[in-house]
């Protein structure tokens, strides 16, 4: 087990309960705004971007191309994880989080100003791709920093709960994005929404970022990073050291996340395309279902995070994965009923299974890496999996339905992805009782008893 800076006699910055709460609140608000920006693009890709930026193609192909530009953000996220993870491990977590918030907000605001294909031709989708790439860079560095700050500031016995609060930023951001779009959709005509209404949520991002930035500037640096800095033990090339010292942790983090990501983007994003394109229902039906499901997740994610502090990360995570795999085969038949109440129920249960995975996920991934490499390792494990999971999920789902004529193939795809997650959890260590001061969590004798 590694020796901490505290035991070597270095002065250590202590985190008080009030400062820990401030960090958690700042992380929650910051990640909510970042995910609002990211999900807003995905919702707009499902609803309007195909028509506005790829009008020369038929409807389904245009939507597919819009989702391809959406996937660019996922490709950029690992690069953002590398860049900002390096500086997060070298110069500290706090300043990096300020930069990522500014980058994400500026890119999202600019999307709201991009002319459509009808105005500037092919330059329009090119600009869209560029700004989506910048969004991905920002989010690639955001997640790791927000989660790590919550974990490193908080009580060691409540790491699952503390780390779950930035995770709540995902449904909060999704709720905000879907809510704003739903309100505009209800207030505006189809032509007004397509003409200018869709731009309003993107432009609102500029105001929201100012609020998030003010809150984030009030927090202090991580006390565990301060230990590393004061001991002179910072990594020179964090990414290289992650690959050398934590290959197991990196693989486990990636594999455990893939199924979670595929399930989430199927249940919360592809549903919009399926309901409008395949079932021919109004887009308000899908938006309302995602809105209500995300609202339930606000309470469920921290509840499952807290549960993982009591019974362990792996059992809670595995139960969520198994439940999501089973529900994937009930999800689309329930949507096919066309009954709005049934569609809402199907979405709420689907997102509840995701919450069971997502609640313990943040602490689980962060705990796989030592403090001096934690930002780089956690960011890389989380973001690389996003390419294989969330980036491809809507595209693969559209193609599967197009090729087979049935959503059963999509359910099978979700099952395969979740089996990868379950295999990763089977071989993973139980991390909930690890000492975060350890130099190498993979070598601390952590429990590897099977789920």
N, C-alpha and C positions, 0 to 999 in steps of 0.2 A: 504494500500500500504506500502511496506517495506521502511525502512529508510536506505539510502545508507551510506557508510563509509564517503563519502564526506560531508554529512550533519552533521555527528558526529564529524567532525574536524580532521579526520585522514589524513595524507599526502597521496596524490594519484599520482601514475605514470600516466602522460598524454600521449596519443598517438598522435603524429603529423601526418599530411597527408603523409609525406614521409615514416615514419615508418609503417603506415597502408598499404601503397602500397607495401612496402618491405615484409610485412607479407603475403599479398594476393598473391604476386608473388611466395613467398616461399611455400605457401600452395598449389598453383596450380601446381608447379613443383613437389613437394613432392607427392601429390595425383596422379598426372599423372604417376609417376614412380611406385607407389604402385599398381595402377590399371593395368598398363602394365604387371606387374608381375602376378596379379591375372587373368586377361583375357587371358594371354598367355597360362596358364594352361588349361583354358576352351577351347580355340581354338585347342590346341594340343590334348585334350581329344576327341574333335569331329573329328579330322583328322587322328591322328596317334597312340594315346595311346592304343586303343583297339587292334590294330595289334601287337604292340610291347610288351605290358605288359599282355595281355590276349589272346594270339594267340591260345590257346587250345579251344576257343569258336568260334562259327560262328560269322559272321561280326556284325550283329545287337546286339547280346548279349554282344559281346566284347565292343562295343561302349557304351552300357548301363552300363556295369561294370566300364568303364572309367569315365563315368559321375557320377557314385556312388562315386568314389574316389574324383572327382571334388566337390561333395556335402559336403565332409568332411570339406572343407575350410569354408563353411557356418556354419557348426555346431560349429567350433572353434571360429567363429567371436563373438558370444555373450560372450564367456569366455574371449576373448581378450578385449571386451568392459568392462566387470566387472573388470578385473585386471588393465588395463591401465586407465579406467575411475576412479577407486579408487585413483590411484596415480596422475592422472590429476587434481582431485579435492583436493588432499592432498598436493602435492608438486609443482604443476604447470603444465601448458600445454606444454611449450616449450621442456623441457627435455624428457617428455614422447614421443613427436613426433620424437625426434632423435632416441630413442630406437626402436620405431615401424618401422622406415625406415630401420634401420640396420637389424632387425629380418627378415623383408620381403625380403630384398635384398639377405641376406645370404641363406635363404631357396630356393629362386628361382635359384640362382647360383648353388646350390647343386643339384637341379633337373636336370640341364643340365649335371651332372656327373653320374647320376644313371645308372647302367648297366640294360639292358633289361632282360625280362624273359628268353630269349635264353641263356643268360650268367650266371645268378645266380638263375634262377627258381623263386619260390614263394617269395623269399626275395625281388625281384624287385618291385612288387606292394606294398609290405609292406613298403618299403622305400619311395615309392611314396606317400602313404597315410600319413606317418609321416611328410614328408616335406610339403605336402599340409595342414596339420593341423597347422604347424608353420606359413605358409602363412596366414591362417585364423586368427591366434592370432594377427599377426602384423596388418592386415587390420582392425580387430575389434577395435583396439585402435587408428588407424590412422584417420579414417573419422571424428569422434567426435572432436578430437583435432584440426584438420586443419580447419574445419568449424567454430568452436567456436573461434579460434584465429582471423579469418577473421571478424567475427561478433563483437567481443569484442574490437577489435582495431579500427574499422571503424566508419564512420558517422552513427548515429542512424537512419537517414532518408534514408539510402542506404543499409540497412542490407540485403534486398533481393538480390540486385546486388552483394554486397560483398561476401555473403555466396554462391552465385551461382558459383563463380570462382573455388573453390575447386571441385564443382560438374562437372565443365568442365574437370577436371582430369579424369572422367570416359570415355567420348568419346575420349579424348586425349590419354589415356592409351590403349583403345580399338583400336584406329586408329594406334597407334604405333605397338601394338602387331599384328594386322591384316596386317599392311603394311610390317613389317619385314617378316612375314610368306608368304605373297603374293610374295615378291621379291625373297625369297629363292625358293618358289614353281616354279617361272618362270625361275630361273637360273639353278636349279638342276633337274636331272632326278628323277623319282619316287623312284628308288632304293637308290640313293644318299641321297634324302631327308629323307627317312625312316631309312637309316643307320646312318647318322651323321648330316644331315642338320638341323633337328628339334632342335638339341641341341644348335645351335648358338644363337638364341634369348634369351635363358635362361642364357647363359654365358655372354651375353652382359649386363645383369642386374647388374653385379658386377661393371662395369664401370659407368653405369648410377647412381647407388646409391652413388658413391663417389661424383659426381656432386651435387646430391640432398642434401647430408649431408653437404657439404660445404655451400650451400645456407641457409639451415635451421639453422645452427649454428650462422648465422649473425643476426637473429631476436631477439627482446626483448619479455619479458613476457607480458601476457595480463594485461592491466591496471585494468580491473574489477576483475580479480583474485587477483591482488595486493591489491585492496581495502579489499577484504575478508580476505586475509592473514594479513594485517595490523590491521584489526579490531578484529582478533582472533576468527572469526566466522566460520572457516573451519569445515566441517562435519567430525566426527570421523569414521563413517561407512556410506559413501555416498550411497551405494546401498540400505541399510536398510531404510535410510531416504527418498530415492526416492520412495520406495514402500509405505511408510507411508504418505508422503506429496504430492506426485504427481501421484497417481494411475490413475487419469483421463488422464493426459498428456501422461503417458506411454502407455495406451491402445490406445489413439488416434494416437500417433506416429506409433505404430505397425500396426494398421489397415489401416492407410492412406498409408503406404509404401507397403503393401503386393501386391496390384494390380499393382503398379508402377514397382515392381520387376519382377512379373510374365510377364508383358507385355514386359519389356526390354529384359529379357533373352530368351523370345520366338522370338522376332524380331531380336535379334543380335547374338544369340548363337544357338538356336535350328534350325534356318534357315540353318546353315552349314550342320547339319545332314540331314535335309529334302531335301536340294538341291542335296547332294551327294548320300545319301542312298535311298530316295524315288523317286526322279526324275532322278537319274543317270547322273547328269550333273557334269562337272569338278569342283573340289573344288575351283578353281580360280574364278568361277562365284559368289559363295557365299561370298568369301573373298572380292572381288571387291565391291559388293553391300554394305556390312557392312562398308567397308573403306569409301565409298562415303557418306553413311548415317551418319557416325560418324563425317565426316568433316563438314556437315551441322550443327550438334549439337554443334560444337564449338562456333558458333555464336548464335544459337537459345537459348541455356540454359541461358547465361547471359541476353539476351533480355527478356526472360520470367521472370527471376529474377527481373530485373529492372521494368517490368510491374507490378509485385506484390507489389512493393513499392508504386505504384500509385493507384492501384485499390484494393489491398488486396491479401493475400496469397490464401485464399479459392476459390475465383472465378476463378483465373488462373489455379489453381491445378485441380478444378472440370471440367473445360472445357477440359483440357488435358485428364483427365480420361475418360470422355464421348466420346471424339474423338477417343481415343485408342480402346475403347470397340467396337465402330462402325467399325473402320478400321480392326479390327481382322478378321471380316467376309469377307473382300475384299482381305486381305493379301495373303492367301494361294491360292485362285483361280487365282490371278495374278502371283504367283510363278509357278503355274501349266501350264501356257502358255509356259514356257521354253524360252521365249524371254528375252534376257539379259537386254535390255533397260527397259522392263516392270518390271523385277525383281529389278533392281536398283531403279526405281520410287517407287515401293511398299515399299521397305526398307527405302528410304528417308522419305516418308510420315509417315511410322510407327514410325521411330525414332524422327520425328518432334513432334508427339503427346506425346511421352515420354518426350521430352525436356520441353513441357508445364507443365508437372507434376514435373519434376526434377529441373527446374529452381527455383521455390519458395519453394521446399521441405526442403532444408537445413535450411533456416531461420525459416520456420514454425516449424520444430521439435525442433530446439535449443531454440526458444522463448517460448516453453511450460514449461521450467524448470528454476528455480532460479539459480543465478551465483554459489553459493556454491555447487550445486548438478548438474550443467549443463553437465559436461563431462560424468558423470555416467548415468544420465537420457537420454540424447540424444543418447549416444552410445548403451544403452540397447534397447531403442525403435527402433532404426534403425537396429541393428544387429539381434535381435530376429526375426524380420519380415523377415530377409534374409533367415532364415531356411525354413519358411513357403512359401516364395516366390521364390527367385532365386535358392535355393538349389534343390528344388523339380521340378521346372518348366521343365527343359530339360528331366528329368526322366519320369515325368507324361506325357509329350507330346509324347515321344517315345512309351510309353505303350498305350496311347489313340489311336494313329495311328495304332499300331499293333493290338489292340482289335477291332477297328471299321473299319479299312481300309480307313479312310477318315480323313483329317485334320480339318473338320468341328467341330469335338469334341474338338480339341485344341482351336479353336476360342471360343467355348462355355466356356471352362475352363478359358480363358483370361477374358471373360465377367464376370463370377462369381467373379473372384479375383478383378476386377475393381469395381464391385458393392460394395464390402466390403470397398474399398477406398472411394467411394462416400458416403456411410453411415457414415463413420468416419468423413468426412468433414462436413456433415450435422450437426453433434452434436459437432463439434469442435468450440472453440472460434476463432475469428479473432485476430491474434497475431501481425500484422504489426505495430500497434501503441503502443505496450506494452512498459513500462519502464523496461529495463533490470536490474535495481537496485532493482526491487520488490522482496520481500522475497518469495512470492508465486504467480507466474503468474496466477494459476488457480483461485485465489481469488481477482484479481485486478479489477473485474468488466468489463473485456474485452467483446467486442461485441460478441454476439452469434446469431446475425441475420443470417437467413439461406441464403445459396447460391441462 
